[in-house]
Amino acid sequence: IAILASRRLGARAFREAEASRQSSIMARPSRLAATTEFVRAIVPPKLGHKDIDRQHRSLASKTATLRVAYAHNDDQADIELLVHELIDAFAHHLQAEIHAMGRLGVSRMDEDVEADRMQLAGAEYDFDHYRAGGMTLEALIDRIGGPLVAGHLMRRHPVLPSMESL
C-alpha cells in the first residue's frame, strides 16, 4: 500500500510540476525580455558615428519601453509621459543627425529628411488629437509606438566616417 501511495503522490507531483512549467512557458515575457526582443527587431545596423548610433538604439529602446508599458497595463499618465519623451527624443535626434552629418560633409536625401519631419509633425498632431479626446491611447500607440522610429530607421542612412578617426 505504501508503494502504491508513493507512486500516486509521485504522479500527482509530476502532473503539478508539469502544469506549473507549462503555465510559466505560457506566461507573458518579463518586461525586460519583451523590451529587449522589441529593440532587437528594430535596431538598424551601425552607421559608423557613435553618437548617431547611440541615439538610434535609444530611440528603439524608448519605443520598446512604450510598447511594453502599454502591454503590461501601466498607468495611463506614465504611458503618456513615455509618448511625450519619445516624440521629444525623436525631434532632438533629427536635428542632431543633420548637424553631425553636416560636420562630416555628408547629407541625407532631402526627401528622407522631409519624410522624417512630416512623420514628426504627424506624431505631434496625433498626440494633441489624443489629448483632446479624439483618439484612444491604443490608437495613439499604434500610430507612434513603432512607426515613428521604425520609419526613420528604415530610411537609407549614408555610412559615416567615425568622428574618432577624423
DSSP file with accessible surface (Angstrom, degrees, kcal/mol):
  #  RESIDUE AA STRUCTURE BP1 BP2  ACC     N-H-->O    O-->H-N    N-H-->O    O-->H-N    TCO  KAPPA ALPHA  PHI   PSI    X-CA   Y-CA   Z-CA
    1    1 A I     >        0   0  182      0, 0.0     4,-2.5     0, 0.0     5,-0.2   0.000 360.0 360.0 360.0 -39.1    0.0    0.0    0.0
    2    2 A A  H  >  +     0   0   80      1,-0.2     4,-2.4     2,-0.2     5,-0.2   0.895 360.0  49.5 -63.7 -39.7    2.9    2.4    0.8
    3    3 A I  H  > S+     0   0  114      2,-0.2     4,-2.2     1,-0.2    -1,-0.2   0.930 111.4  48.7 -66.0 -44.0    4.4    1.8   -2.6
    4    4 A L  H  > S+     0   0   94      1,-0.2     4,-2.3     2,-0.2    -2,-0.2   0.923 111.8  49.6 -62.0 -42.0    1.1    2.5   -4.4
    5    5 A A  H  X S+     0   0   45     -4,-2.5     4,-2.8     1,-0.2     5,-0.2   0.914 110.4  49.7 -64.8 -41.4    0.6    5.6   -2.3
    6    6 A S  H  X S+     0   0   71     -4,-2.4     4,-2.6     1,-0.2    -1,-0.2   0.890 110.4  50.5 -67.2 -35.9    4.1    6.9   -3.1
    7    7 A R  H  X S+     0   0  176     -4,-2.2     4,-2.7     2,-0.2    -1,-0.2   0.914 111.4  48.5 -64.7 -43.1    3.5    6.3   -6.8
    8    8 A R  H  X S+     0   0  168     -4,-2.3     4,-2.5     2,-0.2    -2,-0.2   0.936 114.3  45.2 -61.7 -46.6    0.2    8.1   -6.7
    9    9 A L  H  X S+     0   0   96     -4,-2.8     4,-2.8     2,-0.2     5,-0.2   0.903 113.3  51.3 -64.0 -39.2    1.8   11.1   -4.9
   10   10 A G  H  X S+     0   0   40     -4,-2.6     4,-2.5    -5,-0.2    -2,-0.2   0.918 110.6  48.0 -63.8 -41.6    4.7   11.0   -7.3
   11   11 A A  H  X S+     0   0   42     -4,-2.7     4,-2.6     2,-0.2    -2,-0.2   0.919 113.4  47.6 -65.6 -41.5    2.4   11.0  -10.3
   12   12 A R  H  X S+     0   0  125     -4,-2.5     4,-2.8     2,-0.2     5,-0.2   0.935 112.4  49.0 -66.4 -42.9    0.4   13.9   -8.8
   13   13 A A  H  X S+     0   0   53     -4,-2.8     4,-2.7     1,-0.2     5,-0.2   0.906 111.2  50.8 -61.9 -40.3    3.6   15.9   -8.0
   14   14 A F  H  X S+     0   0  137     -4,-2.5     4,-2.7    -5,-0.2    -2,-0.2   0.934 111.1  47.7 -62.2 -45.2    4.8   15.2  -11.6
   15   15 A R  H  X S+     0   0  151     -4,-2.6     4,-2.7     2,-0.2    -2,-0.2   0.912 113.0  48.4 -62.5 -41.9    1.5   16.5  -13.0
   16   16 A E  H  X S+     0   0  120     -4,-2.8     4,-2.5     2,-0.2     5,-0.2   0.917 112.6  47.9 -65.3 -41.5    1.6   19.6  -10.8
   17   17 A A  H  X S+     0   0   56     -4,-2.7     4,-2.3    -5,-0.2    -2,-0.2   0.919 113.0  48.8 -63.8 -42.1    5.2   20.3  -11.8
   18   18 A E  H  X S+     0   0   54     -4,-2.7     4,-2.5    -5,-0.2    -2,-0.2   0.918 111.3  49.9 -64.0 -42.1    4.4   19.8  -15.4
   19   19 A A  H  X S+     0   0   54     -4,-2.7     4,-2.4     1,-0.2    -2,-0.2   0.916 111.8  47.3 -64.9 -41.1    1.3   22.1  -15.2
   20   20 A S  H  X S+     0   0   71     -4,-2.5     4,-2.0     2,-0.2    -1,-0.2   0.893 111.2  51.9 -69.0 -36.1    3.3   24.9  -13.5
   21   21 A R  H  X S+     0   0  120     -4,-2.3     4,-1.8    -5,-0.2    -2,-0.2   0.937 111.5  47.1 -63.8 -43.8    6.1   24.5  -16.1
   22   22 A Q  H  X S+     0   0  105     -4,-2.5     4,-2.1     1,-0.2    -2,-0.2   0.913 111.1  50.7 -65.4 -40.3    3.5   24.9  -18.9
   23   23 A S  H  X S+     0   0   75     -4,-2.4     4,-0.8     1,-0.2    -1,-0.2   0.874 109.4  51.0 -68.1 -33.2    1.9   27.9  -17.3
   24   24 A S  H  < S+     0   0   78     -4,-2.0    -1,-0.2     2,-0.2    -2,-0.2   0.861 109.9  50.3 -71.8 -30.7    5.2   29.6  -16.8
   25   25 A I  H  < S+     0   0  104     -4,-1.8    -2,-0.2     1,-0.2    -1,-0.2   0.899 112.6  46.8 -69.1 -36.6    6.0   29.0  -20.5
   26   26 A M  H  < S+     0   0  154     -4,-2.1    -1,-0.2    -5,-0.2    -2,-0.2   0.603  92.4 106.0 -82.2 -10.4    2.7   30.4  -21.5
   27   27 A A  S  < S-     0   0   60     -4,-0.8     3,-0.1    -3,-0.2    -3,-0.0  -0.263  85.6 -88.8 -67.8 156.7    3.1   33.5  -19.2
   28   28 A R        -     0   0  145      1,-0.1    -1,-0.1     6,-0.0     3,-0.1  -0.349  50.7-103.1 -58.7 145.9    3.8   36.9  -20.7
   29   29 A P        -     0   0   67      0, 0.0    -1,-0.1     0, 0.0    -4,-0.0  -0.312  45.4 -93.2 -67.3 156.6    7.5   37.5  -21.0
   30   30 A S     >  -     0   0   72      1,-0.1     4,-2.9    -3,-0.1     5,-0.3  -0.183  37.0-105.6 -62.7 164.4    9.0   39.8  -18.4
   31   31 A R  H  > S+     0   0  105      1,-0.2     4,-2.7     2,-0.2     5,-0.2   0.916 121.6  49.2 -59.2 -43.9    9.3   43.5  -19.2
   32   32 A L  H  > S+     0   0  130      2,-0.2     4,-2.9     1,-0.2     5,-0.2   0.943 112.8  46.5 -63.7 -45.0   13.0   43.3  -19.8
   33   33 A A  H  > S+     0   0   47      1,-0.2     4,-2.4     2,-0.2    -2,-0.2   0.930 114.9  46.8 -64.0 -42.6   12.7   40.3  -22.1
   34   34 A A  H  X S+     0   0   21     -4,-2.9     4,-2.1     2,-0.2    -1,-0.2   0.916 114.4  47.3 -66.6 -41.3    9.8   41.9  -24.0
   35   35 A T  H  X S+     0   0   22     -4,-2.7     4,-2.6    -5,-0.3    -2,-0.2   0.941 112.7  48.9 -64.9 -46.0   11.7   45.2  -24.3
   36   36 A T  H  X S+     0   0   48     -4,-2.9     4,-2.5    -5,-0.2    -2,-0.2   0.917 110.6  50.9 -61.5 -42.2   14.9   43.5  -25.4
   37   37 A E  H  X S+     0   0  133     -4,-2.4     4,-1.3    -5,-0.2    -1,-0.2   0.923 112.0  46.9 -62.3 -42.8   13.1   41.4  -28.0
   38   38 A F  H  X S+     0   0   53     -4,-2.1     4,-1.0     2,-0.2    -2,-0.2   0.915 111.2  51.4 -67.1 -41.4   11.4   44.5  -29.5
   39   39 A V  H >X S+     0   0   30     -4,-2.6     4,-1.8     1,-0.2     3,-1.0   0.937 107.5  52.7 -61.6 -45.9   14.6   46.5  -29.6
   40   40 A R  H 3< S+     0   0  194     -4,-2.5    -1,-0.2     1,-0.3    -2,-0.2   0.835 105.2  57.2 -58.2 -32.2   16.4   43.8  -31.4
   41   41 A A  H 3< S+     0   0   81     -4,-1.3    -1,-0.3    -5,-0.2    -2,-0.2   0.779 118.3  28.0 -72.4 -25.1   13.7   43.8  -34.0
   42   42 A I  H << S+     0   0   33     -3,-1.0    -2,-0.2    -4,-1.0    -1,-0.2   0.516  84.6 113.0-119.2  -2.8   14.1   47.4  -34.9
   43   43 A V     <  -     0   0   49     -4,-1.8     3,-0.1    -5,-0.1    14,-0.1  -0.539  58.4-141.4 -73.3 127.8   17.7   48.5  -34.3
   44   44 A P        -     0   0   30      0, 0.0     3,-0.1     0, 0.0   110,-0.1  -0.341  28.5 -83.3 -81.5 168.7   19.4   49.3  -37.6
   45   45 A P        -     0   0  113      0, 0.0     2,-0.0     0, 0.0     0, 0.0  -0.320  60.8 -85.5 -65.8 157.1   23.0   48.4  -38.4
   46   46 A K        -     0   0  153      1,-0.1     4,-0.1    -3,-0.1    -3,-0.0  -0.306  28.6-155.9 -67.0 147.2   25.6   50.8  -37.2
   47   47 A L        -     0   0   16      2,-0.3   113,-2.7   112,-0.1    -1,-0.1   0.620  44.2-107.2 -95.5 -20.8   26.4   53.9  -39.3
   48   48 A G  S    S+     0   0   33      1,-0.2     2,-0.6   111,-0.2   115,-0.2   0.395  90.5 103.5 107.4  -2.7   29.9   54.5  -38.0
   49   49 A H     >  -     0   0    1    113,-0.2     4,-2.7     1,-0.2     5,-0.3  -0.954  61.1-151.2-115.2 114.9   29.1   57.6  -36.0
   50   50 A K  H  > S+     0   0   95     -2,-0.6     4,-2.4     1,-0.2     5,-0.2   0.869  91.4  48.6 -56.0 -45.3   29.0   56.7  -32.3
   51   51 A D  H  > S+     0   0   76      2,-0.2     4,-2.2     1,-0.2    -1,-0.2   0.922 114.3  44.6 -65.3 -43.2   26.5   59.5  -31.3
   52   52 A I  H  > S+     0   0    2      2,-0.2     4,-2.5     1,-0.2    -2,-0.2   0.924 113.3  50.8 -68.2 -42.3   24.0   58.8  -34.0
   53   53 A D  H  X S+     0   0   10     -4,-2.7     4,-2.2     1,-0.2    -2,-0.2   0.919 110.9  49.6 -61.0 -41.8   24.2   55.0  -33.5
   54   54 A R  H  X S+     0   0  124     -4,-2.4     4,-2.4    -5,-0.3    -1,-0.2   0.901 110.5  50.1 -62.5 -42.6   23.6   55.5  -29.7
   55   55 A Q  H  X S+     0   0   43     -4,-2.2     4,-2.7     2,-0.2    -2,-0.2   0.893 108.4  52.3 -64.8 -40.0   20.6   57.7  -30.5
   56   56 A H  H  X S+     0   0    3     -4,-2.5     4,-2.3     2,-0.2    -2,-0.2   0.936 112.0  46.0 -60.5 -44.7   19.2   55.2  -32.8
   57   57 A R  H  X S+     0   0   92     -4,-2.2     4,-2.5     1,-0.2    -2,-0.2   0.896 112.2  51.7 -64.9 -37.8   19.5   52.5  -30.1
   58   58 A S  H  X S+     0   0   56     -4,-2.4     4,-2.7     2,-0.2    -2,-0.2   0.914 109.4  49.2 -65.4 -41.7   18.0   54.9  -27.6
   59   59 A L  H  X S+     0   0    3     -4,-2.7     4,-2.4     2,-0.2    -2,-0.2   0.919 111.6  49.2 -63.6 -41.7   15.0   55.6  -29.8
   60   60 A A  H  X S+     0   0    0     -4,-2.3     4,-2.5     1,-0.2    -2,-0.2   0.917 112.2  48.9 -63.4 -40.2   14.5   51.9  -30.4
   61   61 A S  H  X S+     0   0   51     -4,-2.5     4,-2.8     2,-0.2    -2,-0.2   0.915 110.5  49.6 -66.8 -42.2   14.7   51.3  -26.6
   62   62 A K  H  X S+     0   0   73     -4,-2.7     4,-2.2     2,-0.2    -1,-0.2   0.907 111.7  49.8 -63.1 -39.8   12.2   54.2  -25.9
   63   63 A T  H  X S+     0   0    0     -4,-2.4     4,-2.4     2,-0.2    -2,-0.2   0.930 111.9  47.4 -64.0 -45.4    9.8   52.7  -28.4
   64   64 A A  H  X S+     0   0    0     -4,-2.5     4,-2.8     1,-0.2     5,-0.3   0.918 110.1  52.7 -63.3 -41.2   10.1   49.3  -26.9
   65   65 A T  H  X S+     0   0   53     -4,-2.8     4,-2.8     1,-0.2    -1,-0.2   0.917 109.8  49.4 -60.7 -42.2    9.6   50.6  -23.4
   66   66 A L  H  X S+     0   0    0     -4,-2.2     4,-2.2     2,-0.2    -2,-0.2   0.946 112.8  46.1 -61.4 -49.1    6.4   52.4  -24.6
   67   67 A R  H  X S+     0   0   79     -4,-2.4     4,-2.4     1,-0.2    -2,-0.2   0.909 115.5  46.0 -62.7 -42.0    5.0   49.2  -26.2
   68   68 A V  H  X S+     0   0   11     -4,-2.8     4,-2.2     2,-0.2    -1,-0.2   0.910 109.9  53.9 -70.0 -40.0    5.8   47.0  -23.3
   69   69 A A  H  <>S+     0   0    2     -4,-2.8     5,-2.6    -5,-0.3    -2,-0.2   0.917 112.0  45.6 -60.2 -40.9    4.4   49.6  -20.8
   70   70 A Y  H ><5S+     0   0   70     -4,-2.2     3,-1.7     1,-0.2    -2,-0.2   0.933 111.4  51.6 -67.7 -43.3    1.1   49.6  -22.7
   71   71 A A  H 3<5S+     0   0   54     -4,-2.4    -2,-0.2     1,-0.3    -1,-0.2   0.822 110.7  49.4 -63.4 -29.2    1.1   45.8  -23.0
   72   72 A H  T 3<5S-     0   0   34     -4,-2.2    -1,-0.3    -5,-0.1    -2,-0.2   0.212 115.3-116.2 -96.2  14.8    1.6   45.5  -19.2
   73   73 A N  T < 5 -     0   0  134     -3,-1.7    -3,-0.2    -5,-0.1    -2,-0.1   0.874  46.9-179.4  55.8  45.5   -1.2   47.9  -18.5
   74   74 A D      < -     0   0   47     -5,-2.6    -1,-0.1     1,-0.2     5,-0.1  -0.230  43.6 -68.6 -66.7 167.0    0.9   50.6  -16.9
   75   75 A D     >  -     0   0  102      1,-0.1     4,-2.0     3,-0.1     3,-0.3  -0.252  42.7-125.4 -58.7 140.4   -0.7   53.8  -15.6
   76   76 A Q  H  > S+     0   0  106      1,-0.2     4,-2.7     2,-0.2     5,-0.2   0.878 109.7  54.4 -58.6 -40.0   -2.1   56.0  -18.4
   77   77 A A  H  > S+     0   0   55      1,-0.2     4,-2.1     2,-0.2    -1,-0.2   0.893 107.8  50.5 -63.5 -37.5   -0.1   59.0  -17.2
   78   78 A D  H  > S+     0   0   87     -3,-0.3     4,-2.1     2,-0.2    -1,-0.2   0.905 111.1  48.2 -65.8 -40.9    3.1   57.1  -17.3
   79   79 A I  H  X S+     0   0    3     -4,-2.0     4,-2.3     2,-0.2    -2,-0.2   0.921 109.8  51.8 -67.3 -41.4    2.4   55.9  -20.8
   80   80 A E  H  X S+     0   0   55     -4,-2.7     4,-2.6     1,-0.2    -1,-0.2   0.901 108.9  51.5 -61.1 -39.2    1.5   59.5  -21.9
   81   81 A L  H  X S+     0   0   90     -4,-2.1     4,-2.8     2,-0.2    -1,-0.2   0.913 108.5  51.2 -63.6 -41.1    4.9   60.6  -20.5
   82   82 A L  H  X S+     0   0   39     -4,-2.1     4,-2.3     2,-0.2    -2,-0.2   0.897 110.0  49.8 -62.6 -40.0    6.7   57.9  -22.4
   83   83 A V  H  X S+     0   0    0     -4,-2.3     4,-2.5     2,-0.2    -2,-0.2   0.948 112.0  47.8 -62.4 -47.4    4.9   59.1  -25.6
   84   84 A H  H  X S+     0   0   70     -4,-2.6     4,-2.5     1,-0.2    -2,-0.2   0.925 112.6  48.5 -60.2 -45.4    5.9   62.7  -25.0
   85   85 A E  H  X S+     0   0   79     -4,-2.8     4,-2.7     1,-0.2    -1,-0.2   0.881 110.3  52.1 -63.5 -38.3    9.5   61.7  -24.2
   86   86 A L  H  X S+     0   0    1     -4,-2.3     4,-2.5     2,-0.2    -2,-0.2   0.934 110.4  47.3 -64.5 -45.4    9.7   59.6  -27.4
   87   87 A I  H  X S+     0   0    6     -4,-2.5     4,-2.5     1,-0.2    -2,-0.2   0.933 114.3  47.3 -62.9 -44.2    8.5   62.4  -29.6
   88   88 A D  H  X S+     0   0   82     -4,-2.5     4,-2.6     1,-0.2    -2,-0.2   0.917 112.6  48.8 -62.6 -44.4   10.9   64.9  -27.9
   89   89 A A  H  X S+     0   0   24     -4,-2.7     4,-2.6     2,-0.2    -1,-0.2   0.893 111.0  51.1 -63.2 -38.0   13.8   62.4  -28.3
   90   90 A F  H  X S+     0   0    0     -4,-2.5     4,-2.4     2,-0.2    -2,-0.2   0.935 110.5  47.9 -65.8 -44.3   12.9   61.9  -32.0
   91   91 A A  H  X S+     0   0   27     -4,-2.5     4,-1.7     1,-0.2    -2,-0.2   0.929 113.5  48.0 -62.0 -44.5   12.8   65.6  -32.7
   92   92 A H  H  X S+     0   0  123     -4,-2.6     4,-2.6     1,-0.2    -1,-0.2   0.914 110.6  52.5 -61.9 -42.6   16.2   66.1  -30.9
   93   93 A H  H  X S+     0   0    1     -4,-2.6     4,-3.1     1,-0.2     5,-0.3   0.911 104.6  54.6 -61.8 -43.1   17.7   63.2  -32.9
   94   94 A L  H  X S+     0   0    8     -4,-2.4     4,-2.0     1,-0.2    -1,-0.2   0.926 112.7  43.1 -58.5 -44.8   16.6   64.5  -36.2
   95   95 A Q  H  X S+     0   0   87     -4,-1.7     4,-2.4     2,-0.2    -1,-0.2   0.930 115.1  49.0 -65.8 -45.1   18.4   67.8  -35.5
   96   96 A A  H  X S+     0   0   27     -4,-2.6     4,-2.8     1,-0.2     5,-0.2   0.896 110.8  51.0 -62.8 -39.4   21.5   66.1  -34.1
   97   97 A E  H  X S+     0   0    0     -4,-3.1     4,-2.6     2,-0.2     5,-0.2   0.927 110.1  48.6 -65.9 -43.5   21.7   63.8  -37.0
   98   98 A I  H  X S+     0   0   54     -4,-2.0     4,-2.2    -5,-0.3    -2,-0.2   0.935 115.0  45.2 -62.1 -44.5   21.6   66.6  -39.6
   99   99 A H  H  X S+     0   0  112     -4,-2.4     4,-2.2     2,-0.2    -2,-0.2   0.915 113.1  49.6 -67.5 -41.8   24.2   68.6  -37.7
  100  100 A A  H  X S+     0   0    4     -4,-2.8     4,-1.2     1,-0.2    -2,-0.2   0.923 112.9  46.9 -64.0 -43.3   26.5   65.6  -37.2
  101  101 A M  H  <>S+     0   0    3     -4,-2.6     5,-2.9    -5,-0.2     4,-0.4   0.896 109.6  54.6 -65.3 -39.0   26.3   64.6  -40.9
  102  102 A G  H ><5S+     0   0   52     -4,-2.2     3,-1.2    -5,-0.2    -1,-0.2   0.900 105.0  53.0 -60.3 -41.7   26.9   68.2  -41.9
  103  103 A R  H 3<5S+     0   0  153     -4,-2.2    -1,-0.2     1,-0.3    -2,-0.2   0.810 111.2  47.7 -62.5 -29.5   30.1   68.3  -39.8
  104  104 A L  T 3<5S-     0   0   25     -4,-1.2    -1,-0.3    -3,-0.3    -2,-0.2   0.433 117.1-113.9 -91.2   0.1   31.3   65.1  -41.7
  105  105 A G  T < 5S+     0   0   72     -3,-1.2     2,-0.4    -4,-0.4    -3,-0.2   0.755  79.5 117.2  75.2  24.0   30.4   66.6  -45.1
  106  106 A V      < -     0   0   37     -5,-2.9     2,-0.3    -6,-0.1    -1,-0.3  -0.928  40.9-172.7-122.7 145.0   27.6   64.0  -45.7
  107  107 A S        -     0   0   99     -2,-0.4     2,-0.2    -3,-0.1     3,-0.1  -0.988  21.1-123.8-137.4 152.7   23.9   64.7  -46.1
  108  108 A R        -     0   0   14     -2,-0.3    49,-0.1     1,-0.1     5,-0.0  -0.507  48.9 -81.7 -83.8 161.1   20.8   62.6  -46.3
  109  109 A M     >  -     0   0  108     47,-0.3     4,-2.1    -2,-0.2     3,-0.5  -0.342  36.0-125.1 -62.9 141.7   18.5   62.9  -49.3
  110  110 A D  H  > S+     0   0  130      1,-0.2     4,-2.7     2,-0.2     5,-0.2   0.859 110.5  57.2 -57.6 -36.8   16.1   65.9  -49.0
  111  111 A E  H  > S+     0   0  125      1,-0.2     4,-2.3     2,-0.2    -1,-0.2   0.884 107.3  47.7 -63.3 -37.8   13.1   63.5  -49.5
  112  112 A D  H  > S+     0   0   30     -3,-0.5     4,-2.3     2,-0.2    -2,-0.2   0.909 112.0  48.8 -70.2 -41.6   14.2   61.4  -46.5
  113  113 A V  H  X S+     0   0   22     -4,-2.1     4,-2.3     2,-0.2    -2,-0.2   0.931 113.4  47.5 -63.6 -43.1   14.7   64.5  -44.2
  114  114 A E  H  X S+     0   0  100     -4,-2.7     4,-2.6     1,-0.2    -2,-0.2   0.904 109.8  52.8 -65.4 -39.3   11.3   65.8  -45.3
  115  115 A A  H  X S+     0   0   31     -4,-2.3     4,-2.3     1,-0.2    -1,-0.2   0.915 109.6  49.4 -62.8 -41.0    9.6   62.4  -44.7
  116  116 A D  H  X S+     0   0    1     -4,-2.3     4,-2.4     2,-0.2    -2,-0.2   0.916 111.6  48.5 -62.9 -43.6   11.1   62.4  -41.2
  117  117 A R  H  X S+     0   0  107     -4,-2.3     4,-2.6     2,-0.2    -2,-0.2   0.895 111.6  49.4 -65.4 -38.2    9.9   65.9  -40.5
  118  118 A M  H  X S+     0   0  121     -4,-2.6     4,-2.5     2,-0.2    -1,-0.2   0.897 110.6  50.6 -66.6 -39.1    6.4   65.0  -41.7
  119  119 A Q  H  X S+     0   0   47     -4,-2.3     4,-2.2     2,-0.2    -2,-0.2   0.900 110.7  49.2 -66.0 -39.1    6.3   61.9  -39.6
  120  120 A L  H  X S+     0   0   23     -4,-2.4     4,-2.5     2,-0.2    -2,-0.2   0.935 111.3  49.0 -64.1 -45.6    7.4   64.0  -36.5
  121  121 A A  H  X S+     0   0   49     -4,-2.6     4,-2.5     1,-0.2    -2,-0.2   0.901 110.8  51.4 -61.5 -38.7    4.6   66.6  -37.3
  122  122 A G  H  X S+     0   0   29     -4,-2.5     4,-2.7     2,-0.2    -1,-0.2   0.901 109.3  49.9 -64.3 -39.6    2.1   63.7  -37.6
  123  123 A A  H  X S+     0   0    4     -4,-2.2     4,-2.4     2,-0.2    -2,-0.2   0.919 111.4  48.3 -66.3 -42.1    3.2   62.3  -34.3
  124  124 A E  H  X S+     0   0   84     -4,-2.5     4,-2.3     2,-0.2    -2,-0.2   0.915 112.8  48.7 -64.4 -41.1    2.8   65.6  -32.6
  125  125 A Y  H  X S+     0   0  146     -4,-2.5     4,-2.8    -5,-0.2    -2,-0.2   0.929 110.9  50.2 -62.7 -45.5   -0.6   66.1  -34.2
  126  126 A D  H  X S+     0   0    9     -4,-2.7     4,-2.6     2,-0.2    -2,-0.2   0.896 109.9  50.5 -61.4 -40.0   -1.7   62.6  -33.1
  127  127 A F  H  X S+     0   0    7     -4,-2.4     4,-2.5     2,-0.2    -1,-0.2   0.929 112.7  45.9 -65.5 -42.9   -0.6   63.3  -29.5
  128  128 A D  H  X S+     0   0   94     -4,-2.3     4,-1.7     2,-0.2    -2,-0.2   0.904 112.2  51.8 -63.5 -40.9   -2.5   66.6  -29.5
  129  129 A H  H  <>S+     0   0   66     -4,-2.8     5,-2.5     1,-0.2     6,-0.4   0.898 110.0  49.4 -62.3 -41.9   -5.5   64.8  -31.0
  130  130 A Y  H ><5S+     0   0   17     -4,-2.6     3,-1.8     4,-0.2     5,-0.4   0.933 109.1  51.8 -61.8 -47.6   -5.3   62.1  -28.3
  131  131 A R  H 3<5S+     0   0  146     -4,-2.5    -1,-0.2     1,-0.3    -2,-0.2   0.826 106.0  55.2 -60.6 -31.4   -5.1   64.8  -25.5
  132  132 A A  T 3<5S-     0   0   88     -4,-1.7    -1,-0.3    -5,-0.2    -2,-0.2   0.493 122.2-108.2 -80.2  -3.7   -8.2   66.4  -27.0
  133  133 A G  T < 5S+     0   0   65     -3,-1.8    -3,-0.2    -4,-0.2    -2,-0.1   0.544  88.5 117.1  90.9  10.4  -10.1   63.1  -26.7
  134  134 A G  S   <S+     0   0   45     -5,-2.5     2,-0.3    -6,-0.2    -4,-0.2   0.400  74.0  37.0 -91.6   3.1  -10.2   62.4  -30.4
  135  135 A M  S    S-     0   0   32     -6,-0.4    -2,-0.2    -5,-0.4     2,-0.1  -0.993  79.1-118.4-153.1 145.3   -8.1   59.2  -30.3
  136  136 A T     >  -     0   0   87     -2,-0.3     4,-2.3     1,-0.1     5,-0.2  -0.427  29.7-115.0 -79.7 161.9   -7.7   56.3  -27.9
  137  137 A L  H  > S+     0   0   24      1,-0.2     4,-2.6     2,-0.2     5,-0.2   0.903 117.8  54.3 -62.8 -39.0   -4.4   55.5  -26.2
  138  138 A E  H  > S+     0   0  106      1,-0.2     4,-2.4     2,-0.2    -1,-0.2   0.925 108.8  47.2 -62.0 -43.8   -4.2   52.3  -28.1
  139  139 A A  H  > S+     0   0   33      2,-0.2     4,-1.8     1,-0.2    -1,-0.2   0.902 111.1  52.5 -65.1 -40.1   -4.7   54.1  -31.4
  140  140 A L  H  X S+     0   0    0     -4,-2.3     4,-2.1     1,-0.2     5,-0.4   0.942 110.8  46.4 -60.6 -46.3   -2.0   56.7  -30.4
  141  141 A I  H  X S+     0   0    2     -4,-2.6     4,-2.0     1,-0.2    -2,-0.2   0.895 109.7  54.0 -66.9 -37.6    0.5   54.0  -29.6
  142  142 A D  H  < S+     0   0   84     -4,-2.4    -1,-0.2    -5,-0.2    -2,-0.2   0.871 114.6  41.8 -62.4 -33.2   -0.2   52.1  -32.8
  143  143 A R  H  < S+     0   0  142     -4,-1.8    -2,-0.2    -5,-0.2    -1,-0.2   0.769 132.8  19.9 -85.3 -26.1    0.5   55.3  -34.8
  144  144 A I  H  X>S+     0   0    1     -4,-2.1     2,-2.9    -5,-0.2     4,-1.0   0.786 102.5  79.9-111.1 -42.6    3.5   56.4  -32.7
  145  145 A G  T  <5S-     0   0    0     -4,-2.0    -1,-0.1    -5,-0.4    -4,-0.1  -0.301 120.0  -7.8 -74.0  66.0    5.0   53.4  -30.9
  146  146 A G  T  >5S+     0   0   11     -2,-2.9     4,-3.2    -3,-0.1     5,-0.5  -0.414 124.8  65.8 146.6 -63.5    6.8   51.9  -33.7
  147  147 A P  H  >5S+     0   0   60      0, 0.0     4,-2.0     0, 0.0     5,-0.3   0.864  99.7  55.8 -59.6 -35.2    6.0   53.6  -37.0
  148  148 A L  H  X5S+     0   0    2     -4,-1.0     4,-1.2     2,-0.2    -3,-0.1   0.977 121.5  25.6 -61.6 -54.8    7.7   56.9  -35.9
  149  149 A V  H  ><S+     0   0    0     -5,-0.6     4,-2.9     2,-0.2     5,-0.2   0.929 122.6  52.2 -78.0 -44.6   11.0   55.4  -35.1
  150  150 A A  H  X S+     0   0   21     -4,-3.2     4,-2.2     1,-0.2     5,-0.2   0.891 106.6  55.7 -61.4 -37.9   10.9   52.4  -37.4
  151  151 A G  H  X S+     0   0   18     -4,-2.0     4,-0.7    -5,-0.5    -1,-0.2   0.914 111.9  43.1 -59.5 -41.9   10.0   54.7  -40.3
  152  152 A H  H >< S+     0   0    0     -4,-1.2     3,-0.8    -5,-0.3    -2,-0.2   0.934 114.1  49.5 -68.6 -45.8   13.1   56.7  -39.7
  153  153 A L  H 3< S+     0   0   15     -4,-2.9    -2,-0.2     1,-0.2    -1,-0.2   0.795 107.2  55.5 -67.6 -26.5   15.4   53.8  -39.1
  154  154 A M  H 3< S+     0   0  162     -4,-2.2    -1,-0.2    -5,-0.2    -2,-0.2   0.699  88.0  95.4 -80.3 -18.0   14.2   52.1  -42.3
  155  155 A R  S << S-     0   0   54     -3,-0.8     2,-0.1    -4,-0.7    -3,-0.0  -0.444  93.5 -91.7 -71.5 149.6   15.1   55.1  -44.4
  156  156 A R        -     0   0  200     -2,-0.1   -47,-0.3     1,-0.0    -1,-0.1  -0.374  43.2-170.7 -66.0 127.7   18.5   54.9  -46.0
  157  157 A H        -     0   0   23     -2,-0.1     2,-0.1    -4,-0.1   -49,-0.1  -0.977  24.7-119.3-115.7 133.7   21.3   56.5  -44.0
  158  158 A P        -     0   0   37      0, 0.0     2,-0.3     0, 0.0   -52,-0.0  -0.409  33.1-105.7 -69.5 147.0   24.7   57.0  -45.5
  159  159 A V        -     0   0  120     -2,-0.1  -111,-0.2  -111,-0.1  -112,-0.1  -0.579  42.4-148.1 -71.3 133.1   27.6   55.2  -43.8
  160  160 A L        -     0   0    7   -113,-2.7     2,-0.1    -2,-0.3     3,-0.1  -0.803  12.7-114.1-108.4 146.5   29.5   57.8  -41.9
  161  161 A P        -     0   0   56      0, 0.0     2,-0.1     0, 0.0     5,-0.1  -0.487  47.4 -98.2 -70.1 148.0   33.2   58.0  -41.1
  162  162 A S    >>  -     0   0   36      1,-0.1     3,-0.7    -2,-0.1     4,-0.6  -0.416  19.6-137.1 -68.0 138.2   33.8   57.7  -37.3
  163  163 A M  G >4 S+     0   0   64   -115,-0.2     3,-0.7     1,-0.2    -1,-0.1   0.829 105.0  60.5 -63.1 -30.9   34.3   61.0  -35.5
  164  164 A E  G 34 S+     0   0  110      1,-0.2    -1,-0.2    -3,-0.0  -115,-0.1   0.793 100.8  53.3 -68.4 -27.0   37.2   59.4  -33.6
  165  165 A S  G <4        0   0   87     -3,-0.7    -1,-0.2     0, 0.0    -2,-0.2   0.622 360.0 360.0 -84.9 -11.0   39.1   58.7  -36.9
  166  166 A L    <<        0   0  137     -3,-0.7   -62,-0.0    -4,-0.6    -3,-0.0  -0.460 360.0 360.0 -84.0 360.0   38.9   62.3  -38.1
